[in-house]
Amino acid sequence: MRLYRLISRTGQVRKGLTPWFEPPAPGAPMRYHGWVWDPGLREWVAAPVARIVAVIQQPKFPKPQVTPRPAQPFYVVGWWWNARAEEWEEIPLTPEEISEGRRRGRKPQWPPGPEVLAQQPGWSWSYENRQWVATIVFGTPVNFEPPRPFRPDISFAGITVLTPIEREWTHFLTSLINAGLNPTEARRVADGMRKHFWELSKARRQIAHTDVWRNYMQANATGLNESLNRMGAVAVVIAMTAAIGYLIGTIAERLAFGRDEHVTLVEKQRTYLIGPDYWKYSRMIGRTRLGVPYYSECEEIGTTYVRLKRGYGAGDIDIIDFLGGFLETGYVFPYFYKYRWFYWTLSYVGMLSHQGAGLYSLRKGNRDRGGVQFGRMLPSTSWCTDFHWYL
């Protein structure tokens, strides 16, 4: 057996308000709509979400009866509109118009009236065919991919307490407006979403998720008159699903737990490892009067998937890395922590000689400086403590 001094641990850490790394209860499903439990990562990972086809009953708009035209004032200098003959007639300028130096312009082309746009709700003027053409097809089927629900481990009671819903709703409303909906329509969609949000976000079966989405689309899309005309049904649905996905994703990802952070923790507790056949923690527990150190054999580090890479020369560090990562979890108020270690750096100390149950000494004298004083032995309660001082 060899003895190594632990120098540092390198990996990723994530902290959150809920213990998202806890596996499902015995007998509970390992797969839900949009999520599947990965025992290697000890997390719920995203699974494909089936697309939904929803038929949107769009509103019917009356066909415009007037061709597109610019606005034309009723009064024009030097001209008078004869409504009976439906034509402009030339008239003398008034003394005031003459004194102001005004002149008669060309005969107006259009009869008096407001501007008529070429794009009307539900209709568009075809200059080629000289007629109004419907721009939306009633009962349009829309094929879209809905946002997946919350992970199965999310605590809804915790979210309602810890999540500032009103702030998230403001972001949700803003994202709808940025996507192209006018403020009135965006607020209508957002208010409607309040009634369906929890049903959408916690649906565990595909059929339930699909039914809620279809009902939501049909209940809200029919009132989006301006956006349906300007953007089209598909664009409106994409905007709505993107905004709802943002709301669900924001709560789940930003508030349930944070992002992974790369960390290197320098060892503070003078920790040792015994290996390499199997890796266990160790402490220096005493020294003889001649300075020979003794070490304890403690718990295993927690994984058997370890690869040792030795240093190249004197003073060079050794490394043990963990294929796929090595997980440790714990709780430090008010957060749960999950560490995923990639590798630990070690310094080789020497070969060990077995002296009894869980007790070793170095074969070659005093090669480990520092630590316990000469002629002292630590109490047995301190032989295997604080290996996870970061948790």
N, C-alpha and C positions, 0 to 999 in steps of 0.2 A: 504494500500500500504506500502511496505517496501523499505527502502533505503539501497543500498550496495555500498561500495567503490570498484572499479575495481582495482585489483592488477596486473594481467598479462593475456596475451592471448597466447595460445599455439596451434600450427598447422603447416602447411607446406606452403612454399612460393616458387613460381617459377617466374622467370623473362625471358622475351624474347623480340626480336626486332619487333615482329608482335603481334597484339591483337588476339591471337589464341582462346580466350574465347568468342569472339563475335558470337552470333547465326546467322544462315543463314537469308538472307533477306526475308521478307514476300513473300510467294508464291514460294520460291526457294526449290529445293529438299532437303529432310532431309537424304537421303541415296545416296551414290555414290559407284562406284566399289571399295571395300575394306574399306569403311568408312561409319559410321552412326553417326548422331548427338545425343548425350546423353544430354537431357535438365537438368538432375539432376547434372551431373558433369560440364555442360556447356563446353563441349569439343567434338571434333570428336574422336570417339573410333574405334579401328580396328574391321573390320568385315571379315568373311571368304573370301578368294580369291580362285576362282576356279582353279583347276589344268589345265595345258595345255599339249596337245599331239602334238609334232612337229616331222615331218619326216625329218631326216637329210640325205641328199644325200652325202654319204661319198665318197672320191676319190677311184678309182680303182688302185691297184698296180699290176704290172706284176708278175707272178709266178716265183720264183727263179728256175734256171735251174741246180744249183749245190747243192749237199748235204752239210750240215755243216761240216767244217773241220778247223783245225788250220792253221796258216800261215806257209809256207814252203819256205825258201830261195832257190834260183836257184843253188847256189854253196855250196857243202858240202865236207869237207875234205875227200879225198879218194873215192869220188863217182862222177859219171857224169850222167846227165839225157839224155837218148837217146830218143829224141822226136819222131823219126820214130817208134821205138819199144815200146815207152811209158813205159819205165822202167829204173830204176837206174842200172848203170853198174859200177863195181869196177875198179878203176884206181890207178896207183902208186902215192905215195906222191911226191911232188916236193922237190928239195934240200932245199929250204927255209923252208918248213913245217917240214922236218926232222931235220934241225938245230934248229928250235924253239921247238922241242920236241913234236910236235903235232902228234896225232894218229888218225887212221881211226875209226870212230864210227860205230854204227849199220846202216844197210841199211834204208834210209828214208822210211817212210810208205806212205807219200802223195807226189803227183807230185808237182813241183814248182808252187807257186801261193799265193795270199793273203788269209787272214782269211775269212771264211764264217760263219756268226753268225747263230745260230738256230732261232733267232727272227729277222725277216725281216719286213719292212713296209707292213702291211696287211697280213702277213703270219707267220706261226710257224711250225717248223719241228717236226713231230711226230716220236719219236724213236721207239715206239711200232709198228706203221704201216709202218715205213720207207717211209714217203711221206710228202710233204708240205700241211698244212691245213690252209685255210683262217681264219683269226682271227677277222675280222669285217664283218658284214652283211650289204650289201649296202641298203640304204633306211631304216635305223633303226628308228622305232618310239620311241621317248623319252618322258616319262611322268614326268613332273616336276611342282613344285609350284613356280610361279614367285613372285618376291618381289612386294608388293602392291605399288601403285602410291603415290605421295605426297598427304597429306591431302588437302581437298578442300579449306581451308583457307590460304594455303601458297601463298605468293605473289611472282610470278616468276620474276617480275621486281626487287623486293627487293633482291631476292637471287642472281641475276646476279651482283648486285652492292655490296652486303655485303659478299658474299661467295668467298673465295679464290679458284676459280675453279682449277687452276693449281696445288695447293697443294693437293686438294682432288684427282685430277687425278693421282698424284704420288702415293698416298696411294692405289688407285684403281689398278694401274699397279703392285704394289708390291704384293697386295693380289692375283692377278692372277698368278704371278710367284710362290708365296708360295703354291698355290693350285696345281701346277704341270705343268703349261704351261712354255715352254721355252721363253726367253725374246722376241724373234722375234714374236712368236705367240701371246704372251701377249700384245705386242704393237699393233699388227694388230687388236686384239679384242677391245682394249681400243680406238684406233682410230675409229673403226667402231661404237663403243658405242657413240661417240660424235655426230654422225649423228642421232642416234635413242633415245638418253637419254631423251630429253625433251618430245618426244612423249610417251615414256614409263612412265615417271614420272608424267605426268599430264593427262593420260588417265582417263576419267570419266565413261566410259561404258566398260563392260566386253568384248564385241565383238571387240571394238577398241583396247583394251589392248592385247587381244589374237592375233589379226592380226599383230600388230607391233612386238610382240615377235616371232611369226612364221617366219616373214620376216627376222628378225634379225638373228635367228638361221640358216636359210637357206643361208643367205648371208655370214655368218662368219664361220660356222662349216666346210664347204667344204674345206677351206684352212688350217685347223689345222692338217696337215698330221701327223706330229710326235706325237702330243698329242693324236690323235685318235687311233694311233697304240699302244702307250704306256699306255694310260689311259682308252680308250674306250669312245664311244660317250656319254654315261650316265654320266661318271665322268667329261668329258669336260663341259657338260651343267650344271652340278651341280656347278662346279668351276666358270663358267661364271655368273650364276644366283646369287651365293653367293657374288661374287665381286660386281655385279651391285646392289644387295640389300644393301651391305655395303655402296656404294656410295650414294644411295638414302637416306638410313637411317642416314648416317653421316650428310648430309646436313639438313635433316628435323629435327633430334633430337638435334644435337649438335649446329647447327647454328641458327635454327629458334627459339628454346628456350632451356633453360638449364634444369637440373634435379631438382626434388623437394628437398628442404632442410627443415629439421625440425627446427623450430624456437620457441622461447619463448620471447615475447616482454613484458618487464616490463613497466607498465603504467607510463608515464612521466607528464601527464597533469592534474592530480587529477580529474579523471573522475569517475562519479557515474552512477549506474543503478537503475532504479525504476522497481519493479516487485512484485510478480512473475506471476500475471494474464497475463500480457503482459510486455515485456521488452523494456524500453526506456532509452536513454541516459539522463544524468542529470549533471548539474554543480552547485557548491555552488556559489550563485550570491550575497549574502550579509549577514550581521549580524545586529541584533538590538544592541542597546547600552548595553543591558543586556547579549548579547552573543548568542542569539537564532539564529541559522543559517537558511537561506532560500535557496531553491533549485528550479531549472528550470525543466520543463518537456519538453524534446526535441524529436528528431526523434526516431523511433523504430530502434532496432539494425539491422534489416534486415531479420530476419527469425522467423518463428513461431514454428519450430521444436526444442524446448528447453526442457531440463530436469534438474531440480534443485536437487542438492545433498547437504544437509545441513551438516555443521561440527558437530563433536560429543560433543564439550564442549566449554567453554569460551576461546576465542582467536583462536579457530580452524577456518580454512577457509571454505567457501562454494564454490561449483563448479557448473557452468552451462555447460553442454556439449550438443553437436549438433549431433544428430543421422545422420550419413552419411556425416557429415561435413557441414560447413556453409561458403559460398563463398563470397569474396569481391575482387573487381578488381579495378585497377587504373593505372595511368601512372606517372612515375617520370623519367624525361629525363636521359638517352636515352632509358629506358626500360619500357615495360608494365609489370605490376605485377598482380599476382593472389594469393591471400591468401585463404587457406582452413583451417578454424578454427575447432579444435576438442573440446577444452574446454577452459573456462575462469575461473580464480580463483577470488573470491570475499571475501570481509569482511563485515559482517552485521553491519550496523550503528544503525538503529532503525526504528520505525514506523513513518509514515508521516501524517500530518494533512493538508487537502486541504485548501488553502487560497485564491484561485482565479484561473483564466484561466492560466494553465501551471505554477502554483506557489504553492510550498509546504514548510512546516516548520516541524521540528522535534517535536513530541508530548512531549517529556521529555527533555526540556531545552538544555543545551550546552553539548551534548555527542560527538561532532565531533570537535576535536582540530585542530588547524591550519587553513590554507585557508584564507578567507577574514577577514580583521581586524574588530574589534568591531565598530559598528556605520557606516559602509560603505556599499554602494550598487554599484555593477558593472553596467556599461551602458548596455542597452538591446542588443546591437550588440555583446556583449561578453557572452551572456547567453548560446548559443548553438554552440560553435566553436571547431574545432580541435579534433573531436572525432576520425578521421582517420589520425592522424598526421604521420603515417608511409607511407601514400600514397601521 
